[in-house]
Amino acid sequence: MAEQRSGGGRKRSILARFFFLVCIMILGPILLTLLVFYRTIPDRMEEQAQGNADFYMGQVASSVESSMDLARDVAYSAMADNDLRQAMLDPASYLAVDGRDALLRVVGGVAAYQSTWHKSGLNSVYLFRQDGQFALYSPTGSYAQEQQRMQQVYAAAAGLTSVETLFRVPGTPSGTLYFLLDYKNISNLDLLGKLIMEIDVEAMVNAADLIDLYPGTCLALSGQDGQLLFGLGEDLELLLDRAGTSGAYVQGATAGRLGRYYHVSQQVGGNDLQLDFFVPLSSMYDLVWEGSGIFSVLCVAILLLAILAALVIYRVMRRAMQGMEDTLHRMAESDYTARMPDSGYRELASLESAFNRMADNLDASFQDAYQKGLKLQESESRLLAAQINPHFIFNVLEAINMRCVDAGLKDISHMVTNLANLLRGNIGIGSGNQKITLEQELGYVRYYLDLQRQRFGKSLVYSIEQEDDELLQYLVPRLTIQPLVENAIVHGLEPRRGLGSVTIRLWEEEHSICVRVEDDGVGFDVSKLDLSGEAAAAGDHNHIALPNVIRRLHLLYGEQADLKITSEPGRGTSVLLILPIDQTKG
């Protein structure tokens, strides 16, 4: 009973720790995220609002400047038009008739090449002669009320000269400004009248997107000497008074941080106009507060749901995990008959199935590894058997070599030296590694080929080619290529009268080293070739090198290594050896 209580106490402690871990892993990041959110997001929103204000300022300034350029183009084109000037010079002509078509042609010509015409806010164009007659252009049609207003504007501008900028006229709609140009005879510069254009300043400024994005934004368009031509916003006059000394931020009528405005100002190039934007910080932060409330609620909901889910998962999985834990303990104690029971949960089915497959295959894997180890040990034992008294063999060959040197038999001395080097590669004296560099392996190939060249003379031709000298530093199993070359000469060339040629080529392809050994010998029927090694075990020496090479490569590299043989009787043989790139000593 004491043990049961103790066990129950441990389970309650684990559950408490589990909940504590859940709180730390979920509540901690949420609190950190909230902290980072409230510390960084407002500043970033403010920076973004400043960037937006600067962007829209550039857009509005460009729109105003384009509208002014359009107004000048219309005015100067009208002054340069000969028909319109003749109508202005003839007091007897009725300007509304004679000048209307000419004015329409002038305005239409400017509109044809001005891409900003439809966005300029240009309401109408009136050309007044000094006798009061006028010609007009209005894209929306001319009404008596508009004509009366324009005559009022003409009367107010009677004492003004060409201002080439915008001005306001008391009594006209608040959203309209006017462009004035003295219409003169370009021949003698005599004053013939005045050209007046009415401009919809709200369409020209077009700051609706900025105001929608940041409600409460104040906007001011000022002319010469700081005269306010157009403005939006309740605190605009106060903000304009304080703008010159407050830097980038201006304090509005409301005290505190949220009563501040971000101020952007820009001169409209060459037009004596100035634009001022005042973006309230309160509207910048409104976006933050709107998102933060939703964000906070979501964080709390996520926390509560995560804790509830953790509790349910723990209680559901506790029993299933207990059975899995017992099975793992049995496996850890070398009980390879242990299998995970079926818990009945789909979420654990793949884990149970994988574990049981692993247990089923464990004995087979051990047996396979054991058998491979035995085969490798057998190969090494055969190699050791070939190393019977190697020092005695080399001492005898060295003595023969010295006798040949003393007797002046250089060819025989060269053959003895090559034979000694070849035997040293086969026996492997002075190296405990199964792998050597391709450069060393090709050295053994050359020793063997030189010996055969001494035997057959010029009837034997051979060449060794490599794609890149860097390939020579890669590692291959000792005596992998030399047996293939020996097989080509013994079984390919020797049965043929006149012998022939052997070519060895090396290159790198798709992360592998490729070695091709080709001969133009008698060839053979590949379908009759036994690569299992059974023929070699029975004492048949027919192509014995090929199954031995394949066996060694599969023991060392598995399926990464391959040997492909192409041959036909009377057409020679090509052996392609594919090895993985290996730079590991072994």
N, C-alpha and C positions, 0 to 999 in steps of 0.2 A: 504494500500500500504506500509505503514511504517512497519507493521508486516511482510509482505512478504519479504521485503528487509532484515529485521532483521533475518527472518528464513533462507534466502539464505546466509546471512553472516555466520550464524552458520554452515551451511552445508559446506561452503568453509573452515571454520576453522577446522571442523572435518576431512575433506579430507587432509588438510595440516598436521594435527596431525597424521593421518593414515600413510602418506608418511614418516613423521619424525620417527614414530615408526618402520616402515619397515627398514629404514636406520639404526636405532640403533640396531634392532634385527638381521639384516643380515650383514650390513657392519661391525658392531662392532666385532662379532665373526670371520669374515673373516680376518680383520686386526689383531686381536689377534692371529689367527691361523698362519698368515704369520710371525708375530713377533716371535712366539714360534718356527716356522719352521726354520727361519734363525738363531735363537739363539741356538737352541738345536740340530737340525738335523746334521749340520756339525760336531759337537763334537761327536755325536753318530756314524756317519759314520767313523770318525777317530778311535774311539774305536773299531768299528766292523772291520776295516781294520787291526788294530793291532792284534785283535784276529785271523783274517784270516791268517795273516803273521805268527803268532806263530803256528797256526795249520799246515800250509803247511811246515813250517820249520821242525816240528816233522815228517811229512810224508816223506820229502826228506831225512832227517837224517836217518830215518828208512830204506829207500830204499838204500841209500849208504852203510849203515852198513850191510844190507842183502846181497848186492852185494859183499862186501868184505868177508863176511863169506862164501859165495858161492865159491869165488875164492880160499880161503884157503882150503875148503873142497876138491875141485878138485885137488889142488896142493899136499896136504898131502895124498889123496887117490892114486894119481899117484906114489908118492914116496914109498908107502907101497905095491904097486902091484908087485907081484913076477915076472910075465911074462914080464912086462914092464922093470923091473930092469934087468932081464936077457938079454933082447934085448939091453939095454944100456951098459952092461958089455962086450958083445961080439963084438969086433971091426970088425970081419969079416961079421957080419950080416948087412943086409941093413935095416936101422931103419924104413924107410917109409913102408916097407912090414911087417917086424916082429913086429914093435911097433904100427902100425896103429890100428890093431884090438884091441890090449890091451888098447890103449888110448881111443878108442871109447867105450870099455866096462867100463872103469873107469868113463868117463864123463857121460855115460848113467846111471850108477849106482847112481851117485850123483844127476842127474836130476830126477831120479825116486822118490826120497823122498824130494827134495827141491821144495816147492810150489812157490818160488820166481824165479824159473829158467827163465820163459818166460818174466819176467820184469827186469832181472838183467842187460841187456845191454851187455852181454858177446858175443863178435863177434867171437872169435876164440881162440884156445889153441894150442901152439906150444911147442914141447919138443925137444930141440937141444942137440945133443951129441957134445963133444969137437972137433970131427973131421968134424963138419959142417953138418952131416946128421941130419934129423929131422923127427918127426912124427907130424901130425897135426889133429886137429878136428875143423871143421867150419860148423855150422848149415845151412848156406846159400850156401855152396860150396866154394872150394878154387880156386883162380885164380892166374895166374902167377904174376900179379901186386901185389897181397896181399902177395905172398910168397917172392917176392923181398923186399917188405917193411918190412916184419918180419925178414928177414935176415939182413936188415939194422939196425933194432932195436936190434937184437942179437949182432951185431958188436958194437953198441953203448953201450950195457950193459955188454960188455966183462969185463970191469974193475969194475963192480958193484957186490956186494954180495946181498944175500937175503934181500930185503927191506920190504917185506911183506906189502907193501902199494903201492900207485900209483905214477908213474912218467911220465914225458913227454919226447919225443924224437924229436929234431928239424928235420923238413922236413916231418914229418908225418902229416896226417889230423888233423886240430885243434880240432875236436870233439872226438879224441881218446886219451885214457890213457892206461898205461901198468902196469901190475902186474908181478913182477919178483920173482922167488924163485930158489935158487941153488939146483939142483937135486943131492942128495948124496946117496951113498950106506949106508943103515942104519946099515949094519953090522960093517963097519970100518970108516964110515963118509967120505970116499973118494969122491971127487967131480967127478960126472959123466957127468954133463952138466947143462943146465939151462932150466927151464920151464917158458915160457912167455905167458901171456894172454893179448889179445887186448880187451879193454872195450869201448863201445860207451857211453861216459860220459853224453850226452844229454838224452839218454834213461834211464841211471841209475839215474840221478838227477830228471828228469821228473817234471819240475816246470812250464810246459806250462799253467796249469790251473790258477796259480797265476799271470802269466804274462798276460794272456787274461783278467783276472779280473781287474788287475791294470797295464795298459800299462806303459812302462818306468821303470819297476822294474829291478834292477840290482842284479846279483847273482854272487857269487864267491865261488869256491872250492879251498882251499889252503892246501898244504902239509906241510912237515916238514920245520921248520924255516920260516914259512909264505910264502913259494914259491907258487905263483899263478899257479894252475894246469888247471883251467877252469873258464871262466868268461863271463858274458853277461852284456851289458850296456855301454853307452858312458862315463859316469863319474865314472866308476868303480874304476880306479886307484886312483883318487882324493878322492873318498869316503872311500877307504880302508886306505889311509893315515890319514884321519881325524877321522876314526871310533874309535880309541883308546881313544880319549880325548873329544868326543862330547856327551857322554851319549847315551840316546835312540834315539836322533835325530841328523842327520848329515847334514850340509849345503853343497849342491852341488855347481856346477859352477854358477848357476843362483841365484842372490841375492833375498832376500825376503822370505816370508813365504812359497810360493808355490815352492821355490827351495829347500825346506828341504826334507829329506828322513827319514822314520822310519827304524831304524836299528835293525835287529835281528841276533844274532850269536849263534852258537852251535857247540860244539865239537862232532865229531862222535866217540863214545866210543871205546877206545882201538885201534884206527886206525891212530892216529896222523894226522887226517884230520879235517878241520874246514870249516863250511858253514856260509856264510854271505848273508843276504837278505837286500836290500835297497828299500823300497817301497815309491815312491814319493807321497807327500801330494797332488800334483796337480791332480793325477789320482784318489785319494780318493774323492776329491771335485768335480771332473767332473760329477760323478753320481748325486751329489746334484744339481749342476747347470742345468744338463739336466732335472731333475725332477722338479726343482723350476720354470722354465719357463712355462712348461705345467701347473703346479699347479697354478701359478699366473693368467694365461689366463683363466683357468677354474673358479677361484674365481671371476674374473671380470664378466665373462659370467653369472655365477650363480646370482650375484648381479643384473645385468641388467634384466635378465629374471624374477627374483623374484619381482622386482619393477613393471615391466610391468604386470606380472600376478596379483599382488596385485591391480593395478589400474583397470584391467578388472573385477576382481572378485568384487571389491567394487562397480563399476558402475552397474554390472549386479544384484548384490544381494541387492542393496540399496532399490529398490522398494519392492521386496519381503519381506525384513526384516521389512519394515514399516508396512505392513499389519499384520505380526506376532506380532509386538510390540503392535499394537492397541488391538489385541485379548488378549494378556497377561495382558494389563492394565484392560480390562473388567473383566477378571478372578480375578485379584487382588482386584477388587472392588466388589467381591462376585456375579458377574453375571455368574452363572453356565450354562447359555445357550450359552455362547460365544464359537464359533468354528473357527478354523483357515481356511481361504479360500484356495482353491487349487491354488498354485502359478504357476503350470505348469512345475516346475523344479524337475527332478528326485532326485537331491541331497537333496532337502527339503521335498520330499514326505514322507519319513519315519518319520521325525520330526513332520510334520503336522498330519500324521495318528496316531502317538503315542499320541500327545497332544489331539486329538479329542477322542481317545479311553479313555484317562485318564479322560476327561471331561464327557464322557458318563457313565463311571463307578464310578464317584465321588459320585453321589447321592446314588447309590447302596451301595458303601462302607460306607458312613455315616449311612445309614439305618441299615446295617449289624452290624456296631460297636455299634449303638444305641441299637439294639435288644440284642446284647450280654451283653451290660451294664445292660439292664433291667433284663436279666436272672440272671446275677451274683448278682445284687442287690436283686432279689427275693430270691436267695439261701441264701444270707446273712440275709435277713429279716426272713426267716424261722429259721435260726440258732439263731437269736436274740429272736425269739418267744419262742424257747426252753430254753432260759435263764431267765425265769420268776422267780424272787426272788431266785437266786442260793444260796445266802448266807444263806437263811432260810433252804434250803435243806441240805447244808453241815453242818450247825449247828446241825440239827436234827440227821444226820448220825454220827456226832462226839459224840453227847450225847449217841446214841445207842452203839457206840463203847466203850465209857467209862463204861457204865453199863455192857457190856459183859466182859470187862477186870476185873472189880470189882467182877463179878460173876465167873471168871475163865473160861469163855467160849472162849478159844483162837481161835478155828476154826471159830466161828461166828464173832469174832473180826477181824480175817484175811479177811473174806468175806466182811465185812462192809468196811474195809480199801480199798480193791480192788475195790469195787463198787464206793467208793468216788473218787478214782483216775481215774476210767474209766469215771465217770460223769464229772470230772474236764476236761478231754480231750475232751469230747463231747461238753461241754458248753464253754470251752476255756477261763476260768477266768484267769486273770493275763497276757494274751498275746493277742496282737492285730494282730498277724501274722497268715495268713492262712497256712503257711508252717512251718514245724518242722523238726528236724533231724530224720533220720531213726531209730536212737537209741531211741528217744522219742516215735516214732510211734510203735516200737516193744515193748516198755514198756506197752502201752495201750493194745497191743495184749496179752501180758502176763497176765495183770490184768483180761482181759475177759476170757482167757483160765483157769486161776486159779479159777475164779468163777464157770465156767462150770465144772471144775474138782471136786470142792466141791459138785456140784450138782449130777454128775454122778459117781464120785468115779473113781476106776481104770478101769472102762469100757471105759473111754476116755483117749487116748494116743496122745500126741502131741510132736513135736520137731521143733526147730527154728535153721537154719543153715545159715551162711553167708561165702562167699568165702574169704573175707578179712575184718578185723575190720575197715579199713579205709572207707569202704562203709557206716558205721554207721554215718559218719559226713555229708553225702549228705542230701539235703533237699527234702521233699515230701509234698504234700498237707496234711493237718491234717485229720486224720481218713480216710486214703485211703486203708490201708491193713486190719485194724480191721473189716470193714464191709464185706470184702471178707471171713475172717475167720468165722465171725458170720453166713454168708450165708452158708458156708460149714457145720457147725454144725447143724443149724436149718433145712436146706432143704436137707442136705446130710446124716447126721448121725442120727438125732433124729427119722426119720421115720423107721430106721433100728433097729431091735432088737439086743441088745448087743453093740450098738454104734460101735466105731472103732477108727481110727487114723486120725490126721490132721498133715501135714508137710508143713512148710514154709521154702523156700530156697531163698537166695539172692545172685546175682553175677553181675559182670560188663561185658558187651559185646558190642563192637563197639560203644563206647561213650554213652552207655545207661545203666540204672540200670534195671535189670530183677528180678521180684519177682514172684515166682510160689507158689500157694496155692493148695495143693492136699488133697483129702480125699478119703477114700475107702467106701463111702456111697452108697446110692441107685442109684445115677446118674439120668439123665433125657435126654429127647430128645432135643438137642440143636436147632433143626429146629423149635421147637414150642416156643422158648424163644423170648419174646418181649423186645428189648433193647431200644425202642423209648421213654419209660416212660409213654405211654398212659395207660397201665394197672395199673401202680402205681397211676395215676391220678384218675382212676375209682375206686380205693379202693382195688385192687387186691394186696395181699402181696407176690405173688409168685416171688421170686428172686428180690425183689425191690432194693436190694443193688447194683446190677450190673448196671442198667441204671443210677442210681444216681452217681456212681463212674465214669462211662464213660462220663457223662454230665459235671461233675466238671473238669475232666482231659482235655476234649476238650476246655472248656472255658479258662483254664489256659495255655495249651501247644499247642492247635490246633492239627495238624496231627503228631506232634512229639511223642505223647502219644498213646498207643494202649492197648486194652484188648482182649486177645484171650482165648476162652473157648472150652475145649475138654471134652466131656462126652457121656456116653452111659448108658442106663438103666441097673442097676445091676452091673456096673463096676466102679463106682466112678466118680469124677469130678476133672479136672485140670484147674485152671485159671492162665494164664500167664499175668502179668502186666508189661508193658514196659514203662519206664519213661526216659526223657532226664536227663543227669547229671545236677543237679541244685545246685548251691552254693550261690544263691542270695536270701536274705531275702525278703519276700513279704507278 
